[in-house]
Amino acid sequence: MILQDEFSGSIIGGIIGSIIATIGSVLVWVIIEILKKSREKKKLKKNIRLLYKEFAKETLEPYMSINIKELIREIGTQNFLKLLKFDGEFVGDAILFSSEIFMIELHYKKGENRVGLIEKKDLEKRFYYNEPNTFAEIREKFLEYFRSQCENSGIKIKIK
């Protein structure tokens, strides 16, 4: 009888120990996943802010189109399209993003570095960073649109 009590106690203790170990493992896994997602979200917000800074530049800088393209890839093309309500099309060494209001042109092939913003209501008016004095108001409207879409998604963009 004493042996039986010790045996059932050790079985119950083993079961309880296994349950506690399983719960502990699950909790550690959940905490790790939460931290991973938090880190990913932080990185996403940082890259979106960096992308905004690229578009906020007043003139074309070396490798600007490549920098923008790489930031969009870092953000994730689908995240970018969803955030700004754009559709995207890769055409050779160029990308064309289009929303109901704006279009973004990126040309990044060898020897070409061109970034353009187009307001769809007047396709003849185009802002190109290599011609910063031509239709600069389009850039300002685009930046305002970019900020408002980010705010709608809970991402704050600071203006200098």
VEXGUNU-915835 format. One record per atom (N, C-alpha, C, O, CB): z, y, x; atom name. Coordinates in nm, 3 decimals. Atoms other than C-alpha are relative to their C-alpha. Last residue first. Glycine has a CB too. Layout:
VEXGUNU-915835
- Z Y X atomo
- Z Y X CA
...
***
This chain:
VEXGUNU-915835
- Z Y X atomo
- -0.051 -0.091 -0.104 N
- -4.038 6.917 1.129 CA
- -0.039 0.140 -0.029 C
- -0.005 0.231 0.047 O
- -0.051 -0.039 0.138 CB
- 0.104 -0.094 -0.042 N
- -4.078 6.711 0.813 CA
- 0.061 0.093 0.104 C
- 0.172 0.144 0.085 O
- -0.058 0.080 -0.122 CB
- -0.049 -0.134 -0.035 N
- -3.854 6.410 0.767 CA
- -0.117 0.084 0.049 C
- -0.201 0.037 0.126 O
- 0.112 -0.007 0.107 CB
- 0.076 -0.053 -0.113 N
- -4.000 6.109 0.586 CA
- 0.051 0.142 0.025 C
- 0.048 0.226 -0.065 O
- -0.156 -0.001 -0.027 CB
- -0.003 -0.145 -0.017 N
- -3.762 5.920 0.360 CA
- -0.075 0.039 0.127 C
- -0.053 -0.019 0.234 O
- 0.144 0.053 0.005 CB
- 0.010 -0.032 -0.143 N
- -3.853 5.567 0.258 CA
- -0.007 0.151 0.013 C
- -0.098 0.215 -0.041 O
- -0.125 -0.070 0.067 CB
- -0.133 -0.008 -0.061 N
- -3.732 5.454 -0.086 CA
- -0.001 0.028 0.150 C
- 0.097 0.001 0.219 O
- 0.073 -0.127 -0.025 CB
- -0.037 0.133 -0.050 N
- -4.070 5.332 -0.214 CA
- 0.136 0.001 0.071 C
- 0.176 -0.099 0.129 O
- -0.107 -0.052 0.096 CB
- 0.002 0.091 0.115 N
- -4.129 5.641 -0.431 CA
- 0.042 -0.141 0.040 C
- 0.092 -0.217 -0.043 O
- -0.139 -0.003 -0.063 CB
- -0.122 -0.028 0.077 N
- -4.023 5.847 -0.129 CA
- 0.009 -0.090 -0.122 C
- 0.117 -0.136 -0.158 O
- 0.005 0.147 -0.041 CB
- -0.112 0.058 -0.074 N
- -4.297 5.680 0.077 CA
- 0.131 0.020 -0.076 C
- 0.211 -0.073 -0.086 O
- 0.010 0.063 0.141 CB
- 0.009 0.146 0.017 N
- -4.558 5.757 -0.188 CA
- 0.114 -0.070 0.073 C
- 0.168 -0.169 0.024 O
- -0.136 -0.052 0.050 CB
- -0.041 0.033 0.138 N
- -4.441 6.120 -0.198 CA
- -0.006 -0.150 -0.025 C
- 0.081 -0.204 -0.093 O
- -0.089 0.075 -0.101 CB
- -0.146 -0.015 0.017 N
- -4.454 6.152 0.181 CA
- 0.044 -0.041 -0.139 C
- 0.145 -0.111 -0.154 O
- 0.042 0.146 0.027 CB
- -0.063 0.105 -0.081 N
- -4.810 6.010 0.205 CA
- 0.152 0.006 -0.019 C
- 0.216 -0.097 -0.044 O
- -0.036 0.017 0.151 CB
- 0.020 0.126 0.074 N
- -4.930 6.238 -0.079 CA
- 0.072 -0.115 0.071 C
- 0.141 -0.194 0.007 O
- -0.152 -0.032 -0.014 CB
- -0.087 -0.013 0.117 N
- -4.784 6.544 0.099 CA
- -0.006 -0.128 -0.085 C
- 0.097 -0.178 -0.131 O
- -0.041 0.123 -0.085 CB
- -0.137 0.019 -0.050 N
- -4.948 6.430 0.422 CA
- 0.101 0.010 -0.114 C
- 0.199 -0.065 -0.117 O
- 0.032 0.104 0.109 CB
- -0.018 0.142 -0.031 N
- -5.280 6.392 0.237 CA
- 0.142 -0.028 0.047 C
- 0.204 -0.126 0.005 O
- -0.101 -0.045 0.107 CB
- -0.011 0.071 0.128 N
- -5.252 6.740 0.084 CA
- 0.024 -0.149 0.023 C
- 0.103 -0.212 -0.047 O
- -0.126 0.021 -0.085 CB
- -0.130 -0.035 0.058 N
- -5.183 6.887 0.429 CA
- 0.023 -0.071 -0.134 C
- 0.132 -0.121 -0.160 O
- 0.010 0.152 -0.020 CB
- -0.104 0.068 -0.078 N
- -5.476 6.700 0.584 CA
- 0.137 0.028 -0.060 C
- 0.218 -0.064 -0.073 O
- -0.004 0.047 0.147 CB
- 0.009 0.141 0.040 N
- -5.707 6.820 0.305 CA
- 0.107 -0.080 0.073 C
- 0.171 -0.167 0.013 O
- -0.141 -0.058 0.030 CB
- -0.082 0.018 0.121 N
- -5.587 7.179 0.363 CA
- -0.004 -0.144 -0.049 C
- 0.089 -0.189 -0.116 O
- -0.050 0.095 -0.112 CB
- -0.136 0.041 -0.038 N
- -5.723 7.156 0.719 CA
- 0.089 -0.022 -0.123 C
- 0.187 -0.096 -0.116 O
- 0.064 0.105 0.091 CB
- -0.064 0.063 0.116 N
- -6.078 7.174 0.576 CA
- 0.139 -0.055 0.032 C
- 0.174 -0.166 -0.008 O
- -0.088 -0.112 -0.053 CB
- 0.089 0.021 0.113 N
- -6.235 7.254 0.915 CA
- 0.073 -0.078 -0.109 C
- 0.110 -0.194 -0.088 O
- -0.129 -0.074 0.044 CB
- 0.006 -0.123 0.081 N
- -5.990 7.401 1.164 CA
- -0.088 -0.014 -0.123 C
- -0.095 0.078 -0.204 O
- -0.048 0.114 0.085 CB
- -0.122 -0.028 0.077 N
- -5.889 7.062 1.307 CA
- -0.005 0.125 -0.088 C
- 0.076 0.138 -0.180 O
- 0.113 0.013 0.092 CB
- 0.040 -0.132 0.051 N
- -6.240 6.952 1.411 CA
- 0.114 0.053 -0.087 C
- 0.097 0.068 -0.208 O
- -0.136 -0.009 -0.082 CB
- 0.070 -0.064 -0.111 N
- -6.150 6.650 1.632 CA
- -0.059 0.135 -0.041 C
- -0.112 0.207 0.044 O
- -0.110 -0.091 0.053 CB
- -0.096 -0.049 -0.098 N
- -5.889 6.557 1.371 CA
- -0.067 0.064 0.121 C
- -0.005 0.146 0.189 O
- 0.090 -0.112 0.045 CB
- 0.001 0.086 -0.117 N
- -6.159 6.528 1.107 CA
- 0.093 0.062 0.105 C
- 0.089 0.183 0.128 O
- -0.146 -0.020 0.057 CB
- -0.080 -0.046 -0.114 N
- -6.108 6.676 0.762 CA
- -0.009 -0.105 0.110 C
- 0.022 -0.222 0.088 O
- 0.149 0.025 -0.042 CB
- -0.065 0.105 -0.077 N
- -6.386 6.616 0.514 CA
- 0.078 0.063 0.114 C
- 0.030 0.155 0.181 O
- -0.104 -0.102 0.056 CB
- -0.106 -0.058 -0.082 N
- -6.522 6.834 0.236 CA
- 0.076 -0.114 0.069 C
- 0.136 -0.198 0.003 O
- 0.097 0.088 -0.086 CB
- 0.064 -0.080 -0.104 N
- -6.851 6.693 0.109 CA
- 0.103 0.061 0.094 C
- 0.073 0.087 0.211 O
- -0.086 0.110 -0.063 CB
- 0.031 0.083 -0.116 N
- -6.667 6.419 -0.079 CA
- -0.068 0.077 0.113 C
- -0.073 0.029 0.227 O
- -0.088 -0.114 -0.042 CB
- 0.113 -0.071 -0.062 N
- -6.515 6.670 -0.320 CA
- -0.033 -0.070 0.132 C
- 0.021 -0.035 0.237 O
- 0.034 0.152 0.024 CB
- 0.057 -0.089 0.102 N
- -6.280 6.503 -0.570 CA
- -0.115 0.084 0.055 C
- -0.196 0.136 -0.021 O
- 0.108 0.091 -0.056 CB
- 0.110 0.057 0.079 N
- -6.235 6.216 -0.327 CA
- -0.062 0.096 -0.101 C
- -0.177 0.077 -0.142 O
- 0.048 -0.121 -0.072 CB
- -0.053 -0.010 0.135 N
- -6.033 6.408 -0.069 CA
- -0.115 -0.038 -0.094 C
- -0.223 0.022 -0.087 O
- 0.057 0.145 -0.032 CB
- 0.094 -0.050 0.099 N
- -6.148 6.281 0.268 CA
- 0.071 0.003 -0.135 C
- 0.132 -0.095 -0.177 O
- -0.129 -0.088 -0.006 CB
- -0.064 0.003 0.132 N
- -5.939 6.228 0.579 CA
- -0.095 0.067 -0.098 C
- -0.149 0.174 -0.071 O
- 0.141 0.071 0.001 CB
- 0.037 -0.097 0.102 N
- -6.106 6.145 0.909 CA
- 0.076 -0.023 -0.129 C
- 0.109 -0.136 -0.165 O
- -0.148 -0.005 -0.025 CB
- -0.087 0.020 0.117 N
- -6.004 5.979 1.233 CA
- -0.034 0.109 -0.099 C
- -0.033 0.228 -0.066 O
- 0.153 0.003 0.040 CB
- 0.016 -0.097 0.108 N
- -6.252 5.940 1.517 CA
- 0.089 -0.039 -0.117 C
- 0.090 -0.154 -0.160 O
- -0.148 0.010 -0.045 CB
- -0.137 -0.016 0.048 N
- -6.217 5.781 1.857 CA
- -0.007 0.106 -0.108 C
- -0.001 0.226 -0.079 O
- 0.101 0.039 0.117 CB
- -0.013 -0.080 0.122 N
- -6.551 5.653 1.977 CA
- 0.144 -0.004 -0.047 C
- 0.204 -0.110 -0.060 O
- -0.096 -0.053 -0.112 CB
- 0.060 -0.132 -0.011 N
- -6.629 5.543 2.330 CA
- 0.010 0.085 -0.124 C
- -0.032 0.201 -0.124 O
- -0.142 -0.014 0.036 CB
- 0.005 -0.058 -0.135 N
- -6.564 5.180 2.261 CA
- -0.071 0.134 -0.001 C
- -0.180 0.149 -0.055 O
- -0.072 -0.096 0.096 CB
- 0.077 0.079 -0.096 N
- -6.507 5.122 1.889 CA
- -0.005 0.072 0.134 C
- 0.032 0.189 0.145 O
- -0.144 -0.025 -0.053 CB
- -0.072 0.028 -0.124 N
- -6.221 5.293 1.709 CA
- -0.078 -0.083 0.100 C
- -0.020 -0.139 0.193 O
- 0.128 -0.069 -0.031 CB
- 0.104 0.056 -0.087 N
- -6.358 5.463 1.400 CA
- 0.063 -0.019 0.137 C
- 0.110 0.077 0.198 O
- -0.129 0.094 0.008 CB
- -0.043 0.024 -0.139 N
- -6.093 5.517 1.133 CA
- -0.117 -0.063 0.075 C
- -0.165 -0.170 0.037 O
- 0.127 -0.092 0.006 CB
- 0.101 0.062 -0.087 N
- -6.188 5.676 0.800 CA
- 0.060 -0.016 0.139 C
- 0.113 0.080 0.195 O
- -0.131 0.086 0.005 CB
- -0.029 -0.012 -0.143 N
- -5.918 5.745 0.542 CA
- -0.109 -0.074 0.075 C
- -0.138 -0.190 0.045 O
- 0.144 -0.057 0.035 CB
- 0.060 0.104 -0.083 N
- -6.011 5.811 0.178 CA
- 0.041 0.029 0.145 C
- 0.051 0.145 0.186 O
- -0.157 -0.006 -0.016 CB
- 0.041 -0.021 -0.140 N
- -5.806 6.006 -0.070 CA
- -0.073 -0.120 0.057 C
- -0.065 -0.232 0.007 O
- 0.120 0.031 0.086 CB
- 0.001 -0.141 -0.040 N
- -5.732 6.052 -0.443 CA
- -0.063 0.022 0.138 C
- -0.138 0.117 0.158 O
- 0.140 0.053 0.000 CB
- 0.062 -0.081 0.105 N
- -5.792 5.725 -0.627 CA
- -0.020 0.144 0.045 C
- -0.106 0.215 -0.007 O
- 0.084 -0.004 -0.128 CB
- -0.087 -0.003 0.117 N
- -5.725 5.535 -0.307 CA
- -0.073 0.079 -0.108 C
- -0.190 0.113 -0.091 O
- 0.142 0.063 0.032 CB
- 0.036 -0.084 0.113 N
- -5.958 5.430 -0.025 CA
- 0.103 -0.012 -0.112 C
- 0.143 -0.123 -0.148 O
- -0.139 -0.037 -0.052 CB
- -0.103 0.020 0.101 N
- -5.912 5.294 0.324 CA
- -0.029 0.098 -0.112 C
- -0.067 0.213 -0.088 O
- 0.145 0.021 0.059 CB
- 0.004 -0.099 0.106 N
- -6.218 5.262 0.546 CA
- 0.106 -0.037 -0.102 C
- 0.100 -0.144 -0.163 O
- -0.142 0.009 -0.066 CB
- -0.077 0.037 0.119 N
- -6.183 5.083 0.876 CA
- -0.014 0.114 -0.100 C
- -0.010 0.231 -0.062 O
- 0.151 -0.029 0.034 CB
- -0.051 -0.110 0.081 N
- -6.426 5.092 1.165 CA
- 0.078 -0.056 -0.119 C
- 0.059 -0.171 -0.160 O
- -0.116 0.092 -0.049 CB
- -0.104 -0.068 -0.077 N
- -6.532 4.867 1.450 CA
- 0.055 0.121 -0.074 C
- 0.097 0.219 -0.012 O
- -0.054 0.042 0.135 CB
- 0.025 -0.003 -0.143 N
- -6.726 4.632 1.224 CA
- 0.116 0.059 0.077 C
- 0.228 0.007 0.071 O
- -0.126 0.079 0.030 CB
- 0.144 0.004 -0.017 N
- -6.647 4.731 0.866 CA
- -0.029 0.012 0.150 C
- -0.029 0.122 0.205 O
- -0.072 0.114 -0.081 CB
- 0.031 -0.002 -0.142 N
- -6.288 4.658 0.771 CA
- -0.150 -0.018 0.014 C
- -0.206 -0.117 -0.033 O
- 0.079 -0.112 0.078 CB
- 0.120 0.075 -0.036 N
- -6.226 4.751 0.409 CA
- -0.024 0.017 0.149 C
- -0.037 0.129 0.199 O
- -0.123 0.047 -0.084 CB
- 0.050 -0.011 -0.136 N
- -5.902 4.865 0.259 CA
- -0.120 -0.086 0.025 C
- -0.137 -0.192 -0.036 O
- 0.107 -0.035 0.098 CB
- 0.075 0.123 -0.025 N
- -5.774 4.947 -0.087 CA
- -0.057 0.017 0.140 C
- -0.082 0.129 0.184 O
- -0.115 -0.026 -0.109 CB
- 0.135 -0.001 -0.056 N
- -5.505 5.212 -0.110 CA
- -0.062 -0.139 -0.009 C
- 0.008 -0.239 -0.021 O
- 0.001 0.048 0.146 CB
- 0.091 0.025 0.113 N
- -5.190 5.264 -0.319 CA
- -0.147 0.013 0.043 C
- -0.227 0.082 -0.021 O
- 0.030 0.098 -0.117 CB
- 0.078 -0.121 0.026 N
- -5.000 5.419 -0.027 CA
- -0.100 -0.015 -0.115 C
- -0.176 0.077 -0.143 O
- -0.073 0.039 0.124 CB
- -0.082 -0.121 -0.011 N
- -4.724 5.158 -0.013 CA
- -0.078 0.124 -0.041 C
- -0.029 0.205 -0.120 O
- 0.052 0.016 0.142 CB
- -0.088 -0.006 0.117 N
- -4.938 4.868 -0.139 CA
- 0.081 0.130 -0.001 C
- 0.095 0.194 -0.105 O
- 0.095 -0.122 -0.001 CB
- 0.084 -0.022 0.118 N
- -5.214 4.929 0.114 CA
- 0.085 0.016 -0.125 C
- 0.058 0.102 -0.209 O
- -0.099 -0.115 -0.018 CB
- 0.057 -0.135 -0.008 N
- -4.964 4.966 0.398 CA
- -0.080 0.033 -0.126 C
- -0.063 0.139 -0.186 O
- -0.089 0.014 0.124 CB
- -0.111 -0.093 0.024 N
- -4.769 4.655 0.296 CA
- -0.051 0.144 -0.001 C
- -0.011 0.224 -0.087 O
- 0.109 -0.016 0.108 CB
- -0.032 0.007 0.143 N
- -5.097 4.458 0.269 CA
- 0.115 0.095 -0.035 C
- 0.111 0.159 -0.140 O
- 0.037 -0.143 -0.040 CB
- 0.105 -0.068 0.078 N
- -5.212 4.577 0.612 CA
- 0.034 0.000 -0.148 C
- 0.015 0.102 -0.215 O
- -0.135 -0.067 0.023 CB
- 0.061 0.104 0.083 N
- -4.885 4.480 0.771 CA
- -0.099 0.068 -0.091 C
- -0.062 0.156 -0.170 O
- 0.108 -0.080 -0.082 CB
- -0.059 -0.014 0.134 N
- -4.660 4.747 0.917 CA
- -0.044 -0.118 -0.086 C
- 0.031 -0.166 -0.171 O
- -0.043 0.134 -0.067 CB
- -0.144 0.025 -0.015 N
- -4.752 4.630 1.266 CA
- 0.070 0.005 -0.136 C
- 0.155 -0.078 -0.167 O
- 0.063 0.104 0.097 CB
- -0.017 0.145 -0.020 N
- -5.121 4.607 1.165 CA
- 0.147 -0.036 0.014 C
- 0.191 -0.138 -0.039 O
- -0.077 -0.046 0.124 CB
- 0.028 0.062 0.130 N
- -5.107 4.961 1.024 CA
- 0.015 -0.151 0.011 C
- 0.068 -0.215 -0.080 O
- -0.142 0.037 -0.050 CB
- -0.118 -0.022 0.084 N
- -4.940 5.075 1.346 CA
- -0.019 -0.062 -0.138 C
- 0.074 -0.120 -0.194 O
- 0.029 0.150 -0.014 CB
- -0.106 0.091 -0.045 N
- -5.220 4.912 1.546 CA
- 0.128 0.018 -0.081 C
- 0.196 -0.080 -0.112 O
- 0.029 0.023 0.149 CB
- 0.037 0.138 0.037 N
- -5.493 5.087 1.344 CA
- 0.111 -0.098 0.037 C
- 0.146 -0.185 -0.042 O
- -0.132 -0.041 0.070 CB
- -0.016 0.011 0.146 N
- -5.316 5.423 1.376 CA
- -0.030 -0.142 -0.046 C
- 0.044 -0.200 -0.125 O
- -0.093 0.101 -0.073 CB
- -0.143 -0.005 0.030 N
- -5.279 5.383 1.753 CA
- 0.026 -0.017 -0.150 C
- 0.116 -0.090 -0.190 O
- 0.060 0.133 0.049 CB
- -0.055 0.131 -0.036 N
- -5.643 5.274 1.782 CA
- 0.149 -0.005 -0.030 C
- 0.199 -0.105 -0.080 O
- -0.026 -0.032 0.150 CB
- 0.047 0.096 0.101 N
- -5.758 5.582 1.589 CA
- 0.053 -0.140 0.029 C
- 0.088 -0.214 -0.063 O
- -0.154 -0.002 -0.005 CB
- -0.066 -0.022 0.129 N
- -5.539 5.808 1.803 CA
- -0.043 -0.103 -0.104 C
- 0.041 -0.157 -0.175 O
- -0.031 0.141 -0.051 CB
- -0.039 0.127 0.062 N
- -5.658 5.658 2.133 CA
- 0.068 0.015 -0.136 C
- 0.134 -0.078 -0.182 O
- 0.092 -0.075 0.093 CB
- 0.060 0.123 -0.051 N
- -5.672 5.999 2.300 CA
- 0.060 -0.123 -0.068 C
- 0.181 -0.133 -0.086 O
- 0.020 -0.009 0.153 CB
- -0.056 0.034 -0.131 N
- -5.546 6.272 2.068 CA
- -0.068 -0.127 0.049 C
- -0.121 -0.204 -0.031 O
- 0.154 -0.018 -0.007 CB
- 0.027 0.136 -0.047 N
- -5.731 6.434 1.780 CA
- 0.059 -0.019 0.139 C
- 0.041 0.065 0.228 O
- -0.152 -0.028 0.001 CB
- 0.130 0.023 -0.064 N
- -5.573 6.754 1.659 CA
- -0.010 -0.145 0.046 C
- 0.089 -0.217 0.055 O
- -0.020 0.096 0.119 CB
- 0.099 -0.100 0.041 N
- -5.299 6.863 1.422 CA
- -0.138 -0.022 0.058 C
- -0.238 0.019 -0.001 O
- 0.048 0.135 0.038 CB
- 0.051 -0.072 -0.117 N
- -5.079 6.558 1.440 CA
- -0.114 0.092 -0.044 C
- -0.190 0.060 -0.135 O
- -0.049 -0.099 0.110 CB
- -0.048 -0.138 0.002 N
- -4.926 6.473 1.102 CA
- -0.048 0.080 0.121 C
- -0.035 0.203 0.124 O
- 0.151 0.002 -0.006 CB
- 0.084 -0.078 0.093 N
- -5.140 6.157 1.071 CA
- 0.041 0.148 -0.001 C
- -0.042 0.234 -0.032 O
- 0.011 -0.058 -0.141 CB
- 0.139 0.003 -0.051 N
- -4.979 6.013 1.385 CA
- -0.090 0.085 -0.090 C
- -0.169 0.166 -0.041 O
- -0.053 -0.146 0.007 CB
- 0.008 -0.094 -0.113 N
- -4.633 6.127 1.270 CA
- -0.141 0.004 0.060 C
- -0.188 0.110 0.102 O
- 0.102 -0.039 0.109 CB
- 0.003 -0.135 0.056 N
- -4.687 5.948 0.937 CA
- -0.014 0.104 0.112 C
- -0.093 0.198 0.101 O
- 0.129 0.028 -0.083 CB
- 0.135 -0.018 0.054 N
- -4.771 5.630 1.126 CA
- -0.015 0.140 -0.060 C
- -0.117 0.206 -0.041 O
- -0.030 -0.108 -0.107 CB
- 0.088 -0.022 -0.116 N
- -4.449 5.664 1.327 CA
- -0.145 0.023 -0.046 C
- -0.216 0.106 0.011 O
- 0.006 -0.119 0.097 CB
- -0.026 -0.136 -0.047 N
- -4.254 5.704 1.001 CA
- -0.088 0.035 0.120 C
- -0.138 0.147 0.131 O
- 0.148 0.016 0.037 CB
- 0.060 -0.090 0.100 N
- -4.421 5.392 0.862 CA
- 0.022 0.145 0.041 C
- -0.069 0.228 0.028 O
- 0.061 -0.026 -0.141 CB
- 0.144 -0.002 -0.022 N
- -4.338 5.207 1.185 CA
- -0.072 0.090 -0.100 C
- -0.171 0.155 -0.065 O
- -0.056 -0.141 -0.009 CB
- 0.026 -0.070 -0.126 N
- -3.969 5.302 1.161 CA
- -0.151 0.012 0.023 C
- -0.200 0.118 0.060 O
- 0.067 -0.074 0.119 CB
- -0.020 -0.143 0.024 N
- -3.954 5.200 0.795 CA
- -0.031 0.082 0.125 C
- -0.092 0.188 0.117 O
- 0.144 0.027 -0.045 CB
- 0.107 -0.045 0.089 N
- -4.105 4.859 0.875 CA
- 0.011 0.151 -0.023 C
- -0.088 0.223 -0.012 O
- 0.005 -0.075 -0.134 CB
- 0.120 -0.010 -0.083 N
- -3.867 4.809 1.170 CA
- -0.118 0.053 -0.082 C
- -0.197 0.135 -0.034 O
- -0.035 -0.137 0.063 CB
- -0.021 -0.114 -0.089 N
- -3.566 4.883 0.948 CA
- -0.124 0.024 0.086 C
- -0.166 0.139 0.104 O
- 0.123 -0.023 0.089 CB
- 0.014 -0.119 0.084 N
- -3.696 4.645 0.682 CA
- 0.014 0.127 0.084 C
- -0.059 0.224 0.065 O
- 0.103 -0.001 -0.113 CB
- 0.142 -0.015 0.032 N
- -3.746 4.372 0.942 CA
- -0.025 0.127 -0.081 C
- -0.122 0.199 -0.057 O
- -0.051 -0.122 -0.078 CB
- 0.068 -0.041 -0.123 N
- -3.393 4.423 1.078 CA
- -0.149 0.023 -0.026 C
- -0.206 0.120 0.024 O
- 0.019 -0.106 0.111 CB
- -0.043 -0.137 -0.025 N
- -3.244 4.406 0.728 CA
- -0.071 0.056 0.123 C
- -0.116 0.171 0.122 O
- 0.153 0.006 0.018 CB
- 0.072 -0.085 0.095 N
- -3.448 4.096 0.652 CA
- 0.035 0.147 0.021 C
- -0.051 0.234 0.009 O
- 0.031 -0.041 -0.144 CB
- 0.142 0.000 -0.035 N
- -3.323 3.927 0.968 CA
- -0.078 0.095 -0.090 C
- -0.159 0.175 -0.043 O
- -0.058 -0.142 -0.009 CB
- 0.016 -0.083 -0.120 N
- -2.961 4.030 0.900 CA
- -0.146 0.009 0.043 C
- -0.193 0.116 0.084 O
- 0.084 -0.056 0.115 CB
- -0.022 -0.138 0.042 N
- -2.978 3.889 0.546 CA
- -0.020 0.094 0.118 C
- -0.084 0.199 0.105 O
- 0.143 0.018 -0.059 CB
- 0.118 -0.043 0.076 N
- -3.132 3.566 0.677 CA
- 0.013 0.146 -0.045 C
- -0.084 0.221 -0.040 O
- -0.020 -0.090 -0.123 CB
- 0.110 -0.017 -0.095 N
- -2.857 3.529 0.942 CA
- -0.126 0.049 -0.072 C
- -0.194 0.138 -0.021 O
- -0.030 -0.134 0.073 CB
- -0.028 -0.121 -0.077 N
- -2.585 3.587 0.681 CA
- -0.114 0.028 0.098 C
- -0.157 0.142 0.112 O
- 0.134 -0.012 0.075 CB
- 0.022 -0.114 0.090 N
- -2.738 3.326 0.448 CA
- 0.021 0.132 0.076 C
- -0.058 0.225 0.061 O
- 0.095 -0.007 -0.123 CB
- 0.144 -0.011 0.022 N
- -2.761 3.070 0.732 CA
- -0.032 0.123 -0.086 C
- -0.125 0.198 -0.056 O
- -0.055 -0.128 -0.066 CB
- 0.057 -0.050 -0.126 N
- -2.397 3.132 0.833 CA
- -0.150 0.021 -0.017 C
- -0.203 0.123 0.028 O
- 0.029 -0.097 0.117 CB
- -0.038 -0.141 -0.013 N
- -2.289 3.091 0.470 CA
- -0.058 0.062 0.127 C
- -0.108 0.175 0.124 O
- 0.153 0.014 0.000 CB
- 0.080 -0.076 0.096 N
- -2.486 2.766 0.435 CA
- 0.032 0.149 0.011 C
- -0.059 0.232 0.009 O
- 0.027 -0.050 -0.145 CB
- 0.138 -0.004 -0.049 N
- -2.332 2.625 0.752 CA
- -0.089 0.083 -0.091 C
- -0.170 0.163 -0.044 O
- -0.057 -0.142 0.012 CB
- 0.005 -0.087 -0.118 N
- -1.980 2.717 0.641 CA
- -0.141 0.015 0.053 C
- -0.184 0.125 0.087 O
- 0.092 -0.054 0.110 CB
- -0.012 -0.137 0.051 N
- -2.035 2.561 0.299 CA
- -0.008 0.099 0.115 C
- -0.074 0.202 0.104 O
- 0.133 0.018 -0.079 CB
- 0.126 -0.032 0.067 N
- -2.157 2.242 0.467 CA
- 0.001 0.144 -0.052 C
- -0.096 0.218 -0.034 O
- -0.026 -0.098 -0.116 CB
- 0.101 -0.018 -0.104 N
- -1.860 2.233 0.707 CA
- -0.135 0.040 -0.061 C
- -0.204 0.126 -0.007 O
- -0.016 -0.128 0.082 CB
- -0.029 -0.127 -0.067 N
- -1.615 2.289 0.419 CA
- -0.105 0.029 0.108 C
- -0.151 0.142 0.121 O
- 0.142 -0.003 0.064 CB
- 0.032 -0.108 0.095 N
- -1.777 2.011 0.216 CA
- 0.021 0.135 0.066 C
- -0.063 0.225 0.054 O
- 0.087 -0.012 -0.129 CB
- 0.147 -0.009 0.010 N
- -1.772 1.775 0.513 CA
- -0.043 0.113 -0.091 C
- -0.138 0.186 -0.061 O
- -0.058 -0.133 -0.050 CB
- 0.050 -0.055 -0.126 N
- -1.404 1.848 0.580 CA
- -0.151 0.017 -0.002 C
- -0.203 0.118 0.045 O
- 0.040 -0.089 0.116 CB
- -0.033 -0.143 0.003 N
- -1.320 1.789 0.213 CA
- -0.051 0.069 0.126 C
- -0.106 0.179 0.120 O
- 0.154 0.021 -0.014 CB
- 0.087 -0.062 0.101 N
- -1.502 1.456 0.222 CA
- 0.023 0.151 -0.003 C
- -0.072 0.229 -0.004 O
- 0.025 -0.061 -0.140 CB
- 0.135 -0.002 -0.054 N
- -1.331 1.356 0.546 CA
- -0.098 0.067 -0.094 C
- -0.183 0.145 -0.051 O
- -0.047 -0.142 0.030 CB
- 0.002 -0.102 -0.106 N
- -0.989 1.453 0.412 CA
- -0.139 0.013 0.060 C
- -0.184 0.124 0.088 O
- 0.101 -0.035 0.109 CB
- -0.003 -0.129 0.071 N
- -1.057 1.251 0.095 CA
- -0.005 0.114 0.102 C
- -0.075 0.213 0.081 O
- 0.128 0.012 -0.089 CB
- 0.130 -0.014 0.068 N
- -1.159 0.952 0.307 CA
- -0.007 0.136 -0.069 C
- -0.106 0.208 -0.056 O
- -0.021 -0.114 -0.104 CB
- 0.098 -0.033 -0.104 N
- -0.858 0.998 0.540 CA
- -0.140 0.015 -0.060 C
- -0.219 0.096 -0.012 O
- -0.001 -0.108 0.109 CB
- -0.024 -0.136 -0.049 N
- -0.623 1.020 0.245 CA
- -0.103 0.039 0.104 C
- -0.150 0.153 0.107 O
- 0.140 0.012 0.058 CB
- 0.056 -0.091 0.098 N
- -0.779 0.710 0.087 CA
- 0.023 0.144 0.040 C
- -0.060 0.230 0.009 O
- 0.059 -0.026 -0.138 CB
- 0.144 0.015 0.001 N
- -0.715 0.515 0.410 CA
- -0.064 0.097 -0.100 C
- -0.161 0.165 -0.067 O
- -0.039 -0.144 -0.034 CB
- 0.053 -0.067 -0.118 N
- -0.362 0.647 0.453 CA
- -0.152 -0.003 0.000 C
- -0.217 0.095 0.037 O
- 0.054 -0.066 0.128 CB
- -0.021 -0.144 0.016 N
- -0.277 0.557 0.093 CA
- -0.056 0.078 0.120 C
- -0.118 0.183 0.104 O
- 0.150 0.031 -0.018 CB
- 0.097 -0.047 0.098 N
- -0.432 0.207 0.133 CA
- 0.012 0.151 -0.019 C
- -0.090 0.219 -0.030 O
- 0.020 -0.073 -0.135 CB
- 0.131 -0.005 -0.064 N
- -0.242 0.146 0.454 CA
- -0.105 0.056 -0.096 C
- -0.193 0.133 -0.057 O
- -0.041 -0.139 0.048 CB
- -0.004 -0.114 -0.091 N
- 0.084 0.239 0.281 CA
- -0.136 0.014 0.068 C
- -0.186 0.126 0.084 O
- 0.112 -0.016 0.104 CB
- 0.000 -0.119 0.082 N
- 0.000 0.000 0.000 CA
- 0.000 0.126 0.086 C
- -0.072 0.221 0.058 O
- 0.120 0.000 -0.093 CB
***
